[in-house]
Amino acid sequence: IDALVAQGNDVSGYDSSTDVDVSGIGVDVRLGPWDDVALAGVDLVVKSPGVPNDRPPVVAARARGIEVISEIELGTRLLSNPILGVTGTNGKTTTTALLGAMFVAAGIPAATAGNIGRPLTSLVGVADPEAWIVCELSSFQLEDIDTLHPQIAILLNLEPDHLDRHGSFEAYSNAKLRIFENQGADDVAILPRGFGSVPGAGQRLEFDGRDELPAEPLIPGAHNRENSAAAVAAARAAGIPDDAIAEALRTFPGVEHRIEEVATIDGVRYVNDSKATNVSATLRALASFPGTRKLVILGGRGKAEPYAPLAAAFARGDRAYLIGEATEDLAAALEATDVEYERSGDLSTAVAAAAREAREGDVVLLSPACASFDQFTSYEQRGEEFGKLAQKLTG
């Protein structure tokens, strides 16, 4: 809104919730049930990524020939900066933040934005016009682009996710691959080694976790070595020297809510992986603790994914504590592979139960494989609550 108003546009807003605090926004915002009258005189609709395309305001706008775009697309139109786009099912935030650290280490102006938590439009009139923008891009954001043109674009991986929103893996994949569609011969597309063809005409670079890197990353796990390999390829394409890349790899500590150790109590580690909102992310978390007994808190709002691969990844002696709407689906998958579990219901009960069971050397791992929106407002709130509950155990 601020970026559009600063450009001299007449702006209004709409939210279906009546609980939204609109004080201080400075423009007219309609709340509650939708009425098509809100589109009178409107030339452009900027859609929140959380709003599906089948919702009445979007359908009504398109029926009237009004263009509907994402906030990312708007930012692209208002900024002239070079963009390094990062997408994939898992690892986006880590890779985006790591690339930001590489630019800092090299002394090259850069900013991070997008799905990492900072709107791209917030950089309008703020960012150095020559600065790179490292932009984390979700499938929801990429659904509604048109001119987005990353000079460097990364696809980290592609596994089933958000099937409840996109309807099929094909539709989800197509949304992700839109990151490449406007690239030309002078641009760079960075892909997992052996990945198939993608739209666009960028120069193709490939990576995998076995690549030789300028330094070994501080952040643990095979998945983070893959993230680091992709970041190294992108950083080199952006002209960052290897000594700066190495410095960032050796010092970057990772991001909050992603395999983040929040407490160690009586030899038991409590690890916050609330950002694992799909099965493939939780599989990566489980693989990060080989040979360690894991007491895993699973559940939340499911995304229409099968849980059998997750259940199969539990080692003998591991145990699950189930919370939220996905409890029964998870329980069925775990029973089929004889994984011990409890129906805990909520996070507080699950943490307490896991703590009672835990022995020295164990890991209590919050890695839900589900979205948070049944019991929390975000994965961040869920992770923060886990951390608070773990800290209270010291008493």
C-alpha positions as CSV (number, residue, x, y, z in Angstrom):
1,I,0.0,0.0,0.0
2,D,2.8,2.5,1.0
3,A,4.6,1.9,-2.3
4,L,1.4,2.5,-4.4
5,V,0.4,5.6,-2.4
6,A,3.9,7.0,-2.8
7,Q,3.5,6.7,-6.5
8,G,0.4,8.9,-6.4
9,N,-2.1,6.1,-6.8
10,D,-5.6,6.0,-5.3
11,V,-5.6,2.8,-3.2
12,S,-8.2,0.9,-1.2
13,G,-8.1,-2.4,0.5
14,Y,-10.2,-5.4,1.4
15,D,-10.0,-8.3,3.9
16,S,-12.7,-10.9,4.6
17,S,-11.8,-10.9,8.3
18,T,-13.5,-8.3,10.6
19,D,-10.7,-8.7,13.2
20,V,-8.0,-7.0,11.2
21,D,-6.6,-3.8,12.8
22,V,-6.7,-1.2,9.9
23,S,-5.9,1.8,12.0
24,G,-2.9,3.7,10.8
25,I,-3.0,2.2,7.3
26,G,-4.1,5.5,5.8
27,V,-6.4,4.2,3.1
28,D,-10.0,2.9,3.0
29,V,-10.2,-0.8,3.9
30,R,-13.4,-2.8,3.6
31,L,-13.8,-5.7,6.0
32,G,-16.2,-8.6,6.1
33,P,-18.3,-10.2,3.4
34,W,-17.3,-9.4,-0.2
35,D,-19.3,-7.0,-2.3
36,D,-18.4,-6.5,-6.0
37,V,-19.0,-2.8,-5.5
38,A,-15.5,-2.7,-4.1
39,L,-14.2,-3.0,-7.6
40,A,-15.8,0.1,-8.9
41,G,-13.1,2.3,-10.6
42,V,-10.3,-0.3,-9.8
43,D,-7.6,-0.8,-12.5
44,L,-5.3,-3.2,-10.7
45,V,-5.7,-5.8,-7.9
46,V,-2.7,-6.8,-5.8
47,K,-3.5,-10.1,-4.2
48,S,-2.0,-11.4,-0.9
49,P,-0.3,-14.7,-1.6
50,G,-2.5,-16.4,1.0
51,V,-5.6,-15.8,-1.1
52,P,-6.4,-18.6,-3.6
53,N,-7.4,-17.6,-7.1
54,D,-10.9,-19.1,-6.7
55,R,-12.0,-16.5,-4.0
56,P,-14.8,-14.1,-5.0
57,P,-12.7,-10.9,-5.1
58,V,-10.2,-12.5,-7.5
59,V,-12.9,-14.2,-9.7
60,A,-14.9,-11.0,-9.8
61,A,-11.8,-8.9,-10.8
62,R,-10.8,-11.2,-13.6
63,A,-14.4,-11.4,-14.9
64,R,-14.3,-7.6,-15.3
65,G,-10.9,-7.7,-17.1
66,I,-9.0,-6.2,-14.1
67,E,-5.4,-7.3,-13.9
68,V,-4.6,-9.4,-10.7
69,I,-1.0,-9.6,-9.7
70,S,1.1,-10.6,-6.6
71,E,2.9,-8.1,-4.4
72,I,6.2,-9.6,-5.8
73,E,5.1,-8.7,-9.4
74,L,4.2,-5.1,-8.2
75,G,7.7,-4.8,-6.6
76,T,9.3,-6.0,-9.8
77,R,7.5,-3.2,-11.7
78,L,8.5,-0.5,-9.3
79,L,12.2,-1.5,-8.8
80,S,15.0,-1.6,-11.4
81,N,17.4,-3.6,-9.2
82,P,18.9,-6.9,-10.3
83,I,17.1,-9.8,-8.7
84,L,18.4,-13.1,-7.6
85,G,15.3,-15.3,-7.1
86,V,15.2,-18.4,-4.9
87,T,12.5,-21.0,-4.9
88,G,12.0,-24.6,-4.2
89,T,10.0,-26.8,-1.8
90,N,12.4,-26.6,1.1
91,G,15.5,-24.6,2.0
92,K,14.4,-21.3,0.5
93,T,14.8,-19.1,3.6
94,T,18.1,-20.6,4.5
95,T,19.5,-20.2,1.0
96,T,18.2,-16.6,0.7
97,A,19.7,-15.6,4.1
98,L,23.0,-17.4,3.3
99,L,23.2,-15.5,0.0
100,G,22.6,-12.3,1.8
101,A,25.5,-13.1,4.1
102,M,27.7,-13.8,1.1
103,F,27.0,-10.4,-0.4
104,V,27.7,-8.8,3.0
105,A,31.0,-10.7,3.2
106,A,32.0,-9.4,-0.2
107,G,31.0,-5.8,0.6
108,I,28.5,-5.8,-2.3
109,P,25.2,-3.9,-1.7
110,A,22.3,-6.3,-1.4
111,A,19.0,-6.8,0.4
112,T,16.9,-9.9,1.1
113,A,13.1,-9.8,0.6
114,G,10.0,-11.8,-0.4
115,N,8.8,-14.8,1.4
116,I,11.7,-14.5,3.9
117,G,9.5,-11.9,5.6
118,R,10.2,-8.5,4.0
119,P,7.8,-7.4,1.3
120,L,9.6,-6.6,-2.0
121,T,7.7,-3.4,-2.3
122,S,9.1,-2.2,1.0
123,L,12.4,-1.6,-0.8
124,V,10.9,0.9,-3.3
125,G,12.6,4.2,-2.7
126,V,14.8,2.6,0.0
127,A,17.2,0.2,-1.7
128,D,20.3,1.4,-3.5
129,P,19.4,1.2,-7.2
130,E,22.5,-0.8,-7.9
131,A,22.0,-3.3,-5.0
132,W,21.1,-6.9,-5.7
133,I,17.8,-8.1,-4.2
134,V,17.9,-11.7,-3.1
135,C,14.2,-12.6,-3.2
136,E,12.7,-15.8,-1.7
137,L,9.7,-16.8,-3.9
138,S,6.9,-19.2,-2.9
139,S,4.6,-20.9,-5.3
140,F,1.8,-18.7,-4.0
141,Q,3.8,-15.6,-5.0
142,L,4.8,-17.0,-8.4
143,E,1.2,-17.8,-9.3
144,D,0.5,-14.2,-10.1
145,I,3.6,-12.8,-11.8
146,D,3.9,-11.5,-15.3
147,T,7.1,-9.5,-15.8
148,L,9.3,-10.8,-12.9
149,H,12.7,-11.3,-14.4
150,P,15.5,-12.6,-12.1
151,Q,18.9,-12.2,-13.6
152,I,19.8,-15.3,-11.5
153,A,17.1,-17.8,-10.5
154,I,17.5,-20.9,-8.3
155,L,15.3,-23.9,-8.0
156,L,16.5,-25.8,-4.9
157,N,14.3,-28.9,-5.1
158,L,10.8,-29.8,-6.1
159,E,8.7,-32.2,-4.0
160,P,4.9,-32.4,-3.3
161,D,3.7,-29.5,-1.2
162,H,0.6,-27.2,-0.9
163,L,-1.5,-29.8,-2.8
164,D,-4.5,-28.6,-0.8
165,R,-4.0,-25.2,-2.6
166,H,-2.8,-26.1,-6.0
167,G,-4.8,-29.3,-6.5
168,S,-2.0,-31.4,-8.1
169,F,1.8,-31.7,-8.1
170,E,1.8,-30.6,-11.7
171,A,0.1,-27.4,-10.9
172,Y,2.4,-26.7,-8.0
173,S,5.5,-27.5,-10.1
174,N,4.3,-25.2,-12.9
175,A,3.9,-22.4,-10.4
176,K,7.4,-22.9,-9.1
177,L,9.0,-23.0,-12.5
178,R,7.5,-19.7,-13.5
179,I,10.6,-18.2,-11.8
180,F,12.5,-19.0,-15.1
181,E,9.9,-18.0,-17.7
182,N,11.1,-14.4,-18.4
183,Q,14.9,-15.2,-18.4
184,G,16.9,-14.5,-21.5
185,A,20.3,-15.6,-22.8
186,D,22.2,-13.4,-20.5
187,D,20.5,-14.7,-17.3
188,V,21.4,-17.8,-15.2
189,A,19.2,-20.7,-14.2
190,I,20.5,-22.8,-11.3
191,L,19.0,-26.2,-10.9
192,P,19.6,-29.5,-9.1
193,R,21.9,-31.8,-11.1
194,G,19.9,-33.8,-13.6
195,F,16.7,-31.7,-13.4
196,G,14.6,-31.6,-16.5
197,S,13.9,-28.7,-18.8
198,V,12.5,-25.4,-17.6
199,P,10.9,-22.4,-19.3
200,G,13.0,-19.5,-20.2
201,A,16.4,-19.3,-22.0
202,G,18.9,-18.7,-19.2
203,Q,22.3,-20.2,-19.0
204,R,22.0,-23.4,-17.0
205,L,24.2,-24.2,-14.0
206,E,23.7,-27.4,-11.9
207,F,24.5,-28.3,-8.3
208,D,24.2,-31.0,-5.8
209,G,25.3,-31.6,-2.2
210,R,28.5,-33.4,-3.3
211,D,30.0,-30.3,-5.0
212,E,33.3,-29.0,-3.9
213,L,32.8,-25.8,-2.0
214,P,35.1,-22.9,-1.0
215,A,34.6,-24.0,2.7
216,E,32.4,-26.4,4.6
217,P,29.2,-24.8,5.8
218,L,28.7,-24.2,9.6
219,I,25.0,-25.2,9.3
220,P,24.6,-29.0,9.7
221,G,22.9,-31.6,7.6
222,A,23.1,-33.0,4.0
223,H,20.2,-30.8,3.0
224,N,22.1,-27.7,4.1
225,R,25.1,-28.8,2.0
226,E,22.7,-28.8,-1.0
227,N,21.4,-25.4,-0.1
228,S,25.0,-24.2,0.3
229,A,26.0,-25.6,-3.1
230,A,23.1,-23.8,-4.8
231,A,24.1,-20.6,-3.0
232,V,27.7,-20.9,-4.0
233,A,26.7,-21.3,-7.7
234,A,24.5,-18.3,-7.5
235,A,27.1,-16.2,-5.6
236,R,29.7,-16.9,-8.2
237,A,27.3,-16.0,-11.0
238,A,26.7,-12.7,-9.3
239,G,30.5,-12.0,-9.2
240,I,31.1,-12.7,-5.5
241,P,34.7,-13.9,-4.9
242,D,35.4,-17.3,-3.3
243,D,37.1,-15.8,-0.2
244,A,33.9,-14.0,0.7
245,I,31.8,-17.0,-0.1
246,A,34.0,-19.1,2.2
247,E,33.7,-16.6,5.0
248,A,29.9,-16.7,4.9
249,L,29.8,-20.5,4.7
250,R,32.0,-20.8,7.8
251,T,30.1,-18.2,9.9
252,F,26.4,-18.4,8.8
253,P,24.5,-19.9,11.7
254,G,21.2,-20.8,10.0
255,V,17.8,-19.3,10.4
256,E,15.2,-19.4,13.2
257,H,12.7,-22.3,13.3
258,R,14.8,-24.5,11.1
259,I,16.6,-27.3,13.0
260,E,17.3,-24.7,15.7
261,E,18.5,-26.0,19.1
262,V,16.6,-24.0,21.7
263,A,17.5,-25.8,24.9
264,T,19.6,-28.6,26.4
265,I,18.2,-30.0,29.6
266,D,19.7,-33.0,31.4
267,G,21.5,-34.0,28.3
268,V,18.3,-33.8,26.1
269,R,18.4,-31.5,23.2
270,Y,15.2,-29.6,22.3
271,V,15.2,-28.6,18.6
272,N,12.7,-26.2,16.9
273,D,12.0,-27.1,13.3
274,S,8.6,-25.5,13.1
275,K,9.4,-24.3,9.6
276,A,9.1,-27.9,8.4
277,T,5.5,-27.5,7.1
278,N,5.6,-30.5,4.7
279,V,6.7,-34.1,4.7
280,S,9.9,-33.6,2.7
281,A,11.1,-31.0,5.2
282,T,10.5,-33.3,8.2
283,L,12.3,-36.1,6.4
284,R,15.4,-33.8,6.1
285,A,15.1,-33.0,9.9
286,L,14.9,-36.7,10.8
287,A,18.0,-37.4,8.7
288,S,19.9,-34.7,10.5
289,F,20.1,-36.8,13.7
290,P,21.5,-40.2,12.6
291,G,22.0,-42.7,15.4
292,T,20.0,-40.5,17.9
293,R,16.7,-41.4,19.5
294,K,14.1,-38.8,18.4
295,L,10.9,-37.9,20.1
296,V,9.1,-36.0,17.3
297,I,6.2,-33.7,17.6
298,L,4.1,-33.9,14.4
299,G,0.9,-32.4,13.2
300,G,-1.1,-29.3,12.5
301,R,-3.1,-28.6,9.3
302,G,-2.3,-31.1,6.6
303,K,-1.6,-30.3,3.0
304,A,-3.2,-33.4,1.4
305,E,0.2,-35.2,1.4
306,P,0.7,-38.9,2.1
307,Y,2.4,-39.6,5.4
308,A,3.6,-43.1,4.7
309,P,7.1,-41.9,3.6
310,L,7.4,-40.0,6.9
311,A,6.4,-43.0,9.0
312,A,8.9,-45.1,7.2
313,A,11.7,-42.7,8.1
314,F,11.3,-43.3,11.8
315,A,14.0,-45.4,13.4
316,R,13.5,-48.1,16.0
317,G,13.0,-46.5,19.3
318,D,11.8,-43.1,17.9
319,R,8.4,-41.9,19.1
320,A,5.8,-39.4,17.8
321,Y,3.6,-37.0,19.6
322,L,0.6,-35.9,17.5
323,I,-1.1,-32.5,17.6
324,G,-3.7,-30.7,15.6
325,E,-6.1,-31.5,12.7
326,A,-3.8,-34.0,11.0
327,T,-3.6,-36.3,14.1
328,E,-5.7,-39.2,12.7
329,D,-4.1,-39.2,9.3
330,L,-0.7,-39.3,10.9
331,A,-1.7,-42.0,13.4
332,A,-2.9,-44.2,10.6
333,A,0.4,-43.9,8.8
334,L,2.4,-44.5,11.9
335,E,0.4,-47.6,12.9
336,A,1.0,-49.1,9.5
337,T,4.8,-49.1,10.3
338,D,4.5,-49.9,14.0
339,V,5.9,-46.5,15.1
340,E,5.0,-45.7,18.7
341,Y,2.9,-42.5,19.1
342,E,0.6,-40.6,21.4
343,R,-2.3,-38.4,20.6
344,S,-1.2,-35.3,22.5
345,G,-3.7,-32.8,21.0
346,D,-1.8,-29.6,21.6
347,L,1.8,-28.5,21.7
348,S,2.0,-28.0,25.5
349,T,0.8,-31.5,26.1
350,A,3.2,-32.9,23.5
351,V,6.3,-31.2,24.9
352,A,5.5,-32.3,28.4
353,A,4.9,-35.9,27.3
354,A,8.1,-36.0,25.3
355,A,10.1,-34.5,28.2
356,R,8.9,-37.2,30.5
357,E,10.0,-39.9,28.1
358,A,13.3,-38.3,27.1
359,R,16.6,-39.7,28.3
360,E,20.1,-38.2,28.1
361,G,21.3,-38.1,24.5
362,D,17.8,-38.0,23.0
363,V,16.4,-35.2,20.8
364,V,12.9,-33.7,21.3
365,L,12.2,-32.4,17.8
366,L,9.3,-30.2,16.8
367,S,9.2,-30.9,13.0
368,P,5.4,-30.9,12.3
369,A,5.2,-31.8,8.5
370,C,2.1,-29.6,8.6
371,A,1.0,-26.0,8.4
372,S,0.4,-24.2,11.7
373,F,-2.9,-22.5,11.0
374,D,-5.2,-24.8,13.0
375,Q,-3.7,-23.8,16.4
376,F,-1.3,-21.0,15.6
377,T,-1.2,-17.9,13.4
378,S,2.2,-18.9,11.8
379,Y,5.0,-21.4,12.0
380,E,7.0,-18.6,13.8
381,Q,4.4,-18.4,16.6
382,R,4.4,-22.3,16.9
383,G,8.2,-22.4,17.1
384,E,8.4,-19.6,19.6
385,E,5.9,-21.4,21.8
386,F,7.9,-24.6,21.6
387,G,11.0,-22.6,22.7
388,K,9.1,-21.1,25.7
389,L,7.8,-24.5,26.7
390,A,11.3,-26.1,26.5
391,Q,12.8,-23.3,28.6
392,K,10.1,-23.7,31.2
393,L,11.3,-27.4,31.7
394,T,14.5,-26.1,33.3
395,G,12.3,-25.3,36.4
